[in-house]
Amino acid sequence: MFISTGHLTKIGSSGAKMSNRTVCREASHAGSWYTASGSQLNTQLEGWLSQAQSTVSPARAIIAPRRVFILGPSHHVPLSRCALSSAEVYKTPLYDLRIDQEVYADLWKTGMFERMSLQTDEEEHSIEMHLPYTAKAMESHKDELSIVPVLVGALSESKEQDYGKLLFRYLADPSNLFIISSDFCHWGQRFRYTYYDEAQGEIHRSIEHLDKMGMGIIETLDPMSFINYLKKYHNTICGRHPIGVLLNAVSELRKSGTEMNFSFLNYAQSSQCRNWQDSSVSYAAGALLVH
C-alpha cells in the first residue's frame, strides 16, 4: 500500500484499512452497468472493437503504452481538487489492473491531491467504465501495464491550468496514454437542462448542434474557447473539468513545439428527444494524436 508521510486527506466516509494485504477496488458496477462474466465481457468487447473503424493507415511499427492515465469526473462527492485512489489494484472481470504507485507517489508529493476513500472510489463510475476496454485493448501487455486513476473535481479555471501544467510532462511521454472520461449533453427536465434552439428543428437536432459546436471547439485544443463555450451555453458535459485539464496540458506541451491534433471519431445520443417530457444523454469519442 502507498503510504505518504505527509497529511492524508480522504474524501468519503470510510477508507481502506492499513494492512499487509493488497487493497483492491472491486468492479462495483459489474453485474449492473455491464456484465460481471469475464468470458461474456470478453466476447462483447471483441465484437464491439471489431466494428470500430480505424482512422489511420496501418502502422509499420508501434510503441505500446505501458501506463494509462484515466481522468474521470466526480459525480457523488463535492471535490474542488483532484483525488487519488486508496487502492493498489482495480479489479475487472477480465483481469486486475495495477495502479502505478511510483507515479502516485510523485503526484502526492506535489500537495495538489486529496485521497478518496475506497467507498467513494467504488461508488464512482466514471473511471470504472473505461477499465474493461483498457484491459481488453492492452491484454497482450498486461504484465507491464499500470494505470493512474485520477478523480477530477469541480476545478476552477486556474486549477485546470495548474493540473495541466503538472500532467503535461506525462502527456509528452510516448509510453503513457490518457483516457478522459466524459459524456456530453444531459438533456431533459430530470437533468434540469432544456436548452433548445428552434432554428435547428427538432429537439434532438438542437442537442446535436450544441454538442458538435463544443466538439469543434475541443478540436481546436484551445482551453479558453472551451471555457467560454461552457459559460455561454452551460452544456451539461459531465467531464468538462477533465477535458479542461487535458486542453491545458496540451497547451503546455505545445510550447515546446510539439504538434498535435484532436479529432472526434463518433457521436451518438441515447434517444432522440422530440418533446419536453423526453430526455437523453449524448456520447462522443475522439483521439489526440501527437506528431
N, C-alpha and C positions, 0 to 999 in steps of 0.2 A: 504494500500500500504506500502511496506517496504521502509523506508527512512533511509539512512545512514547519520551519522553526519560527515563522512569523505568525501574525494574527490570522486565525482561521474564521472566516465568515461563512455561515451556511444559510442558504435560502430554503425555507421549508421547516416543517415541524419535527422531522426526525431524519437522522443520517445513518451512515454505515458505522458500525462499531469497529473500533481498533482491535485487530487480532492478527494472527499469523495466517489466516485464511485469505485467499484471494476474494476481493469484494467484487461481486458481479451485478450488473444491471440486467434484470430479466427482460425478455422480449414481451413487455407487458401488454402490448396491443395485438400480439399474435393470438389468433383464435377469434378475434372480433373484427379488427380492421383488415386483417389479412390472415391467410391460413397458418395454423401452427404446425402443420405437417411439413417436415423438411422435404420429403420426396415430392409432395404436391406443389409446394412452393417452387422447387427447382424446375419442375415441368412447366409451371406457369411462366416463370421468368425466362426460360429458354424460348418459349413461344412468343412472348412479347418482344424479347430482344431480337429474335429472328425477323420480326416485322419492321424493326427500326431501319430507316434508310440512312446510309452513310452519306455525309455531305462533303467528304474529301476523297481524293483519289487513293487507291491502295498504297500503303506505305511500304517502302523498301526496308526500312528499319524503324523500330520504335524504342522509346525509353519508357518503361512501365513505371508508374508512380509507386513508391513504397510507403508513402504516408498520405492519408486522406483527411483533410480538414473538413468538418461538417458544421456549418453555421446555421443554427435554427432559431426562430423567434420564440420568445416565452409567451405561452397562451394562458397560463394558470396562476403565475405568481408575479407580483409587481417587482420589477427589476430595472434599475436605472443604469446598470453597468452590464458587463458580460460575466458569465459564470462558468466554472469548470466542474466536471463531474467528480463525485466522491468515489466512483467505481474505478476498478482497474481493467475490467473486461465488460464488453457489451455482448450479451448473448443474442443470437439469431437462430431460427430453426435450421439454418444451413450449417453454420459453424460459428465459434466465438471470435469476436474481434477485439484485439488487444489495444488498449489506449497507450499512446506513446508518452511514457512517464518523463522522459528526458525533456521533451518539448513542453509538457505540462509544468515541469519544474521551472523552466525558463520563463514561461508566461506568468506563473505565480509570483516569481521574484520581482516582476515589474510593479506589483501592488495595484494593478488595474483590474483584477478579477476577484470575484467572490466565489464561494464554494457552494454548489447546490446540494441539498440532501439527496439521498438515494430515493426517497419518496417523491420529491419534486421531479427528479430525473425520470422516474418510471411513469409518472402521471403525464409528462410532456410527450407529445407525439411527433413534433416537427423534425427531430433528429432521427428517431427510430424508423420513420417511414422510408428513409434512404438507406438503411443498413442492409436489407435483403439484396437490393440492386448492387450495392457496393460489394457485398460478399460474393455474389454471383459473378460480377464482372471481373473480380480480382482473384477468383478461386485458384488459378494456376500459380499465383504468387502469395498465397495465404500465409505461408510460413514467414515471409519477410514483411507482410503488411501490418501497419499500425494505423490507428485513427486518432484524430484530435477533435473530439466533440466540444463545441462552444455554444452555450445558450446565450442569445443576444437579447438584451433588454430594450426598453424604450429609450434609446440613446438620443441625446441632443446632437445638433449639427457638429459641435466641437468634439464631442466624444466619438462620433463616427469618424471624424478626421484623425483623432488620436489612435483609435484601433486600426485604422487603415495604415497609418504610419508604422504601427507596431508589426502588422502582419505582412507588409509588402515584401519584406525580405524572404518570407516563407513562400510567397507567391512567385518570387523570382527564381526559386529553386526548382528545376525541372523534375526533381524526384517527388515533388508534392503536387497533390490535386486538391482543388477546392470545390466543395459542393455547397450551394446556397439554397436553403430550404424556403420555399415560398409558394403560396397560391397567389392568384390575382384577385379580381374584384369579387367581393362577397356582397351580392345584391339582394335586396328584399327587406321587408319590414322587420323580419326576425334579426337581421343584421344592422338595422337602423341606418340603412343606406339605400336611397332610392333615386340617385341621380339619373336624370333622363333628358336626353337631347332629342326632341321631337324631329329635328331635321334628319336624323338617321333612320327614321322609320320605326319598326317595332322595337320594343324594349331591349331584346337581346342584341339587336344591331347596335343600339346605343352603347350597351355594355362593351361589345367587341370594339367599337370605335374608341371608347375611352381606354380600354386595356392596351390596344395597339398603339395609341398615342404614347402611353407610358413605355411600352416596349421599345418604340422607336427612340425615345429619349435615353433609355438604358443603353441602347446600341451605340449611342454617341459617346458613352463612357464618361459623361460629364456629371459629377455628383451634384453640383449646384442646380443644373437644369432639372434633375430628378427631384430635388427638394422643392423647387418652385412648382413643378407639376403637382406634387402632393399637396402643397399649400393651396393651390388653386382648385383642385378637383376633389381632394380628400379621398381619393380612391382607396378602398379597404384592402390594400395589398399587405397581407399579414407579415411577410418577410421584408418589408420596406427597410428596416434597420440593418439586417444582414446584407441586403443589396447595397445600402449606403456605405457600409464598411468595405465591401468589395470595390465599389467605384472609387473610394478614396485610396485604397491600396493600389489600384490601377494607376491613379493619378500620380502617386509617389513613384511607382515603377517607371512610368513614362518619363520622369525627369532624368532618368539615366539613359534615355534614348531608345528604350525597348519599345518595339512596335507591337501593338495588339489590336485585335478587333473582336467584337462580340456580335453574334447573330442568333436570333431566335429561330428555332427549328420547328416548333409546333405550338398550336394553340387550340384549346377546347373549352367548352362550358358544360357543367354537369346537367343542365337543362336549358331550354330556350324560354326565357321569360316573355310573356305576352300581355300580362295584366298585373295589377298591383298586388294581387294575392300570391303571385309566383315568387320564387327565389332561386338563386343559382350561385355557384362558385366557379370562377374561371381558373384555368390552369395554363401555364406556358412553360416551355422548356427551351433553353438556349445554351450556347457554349462560347467560352472565351478562348481564343487562340492567340498564343504568343509566338511571334515570328523571330 
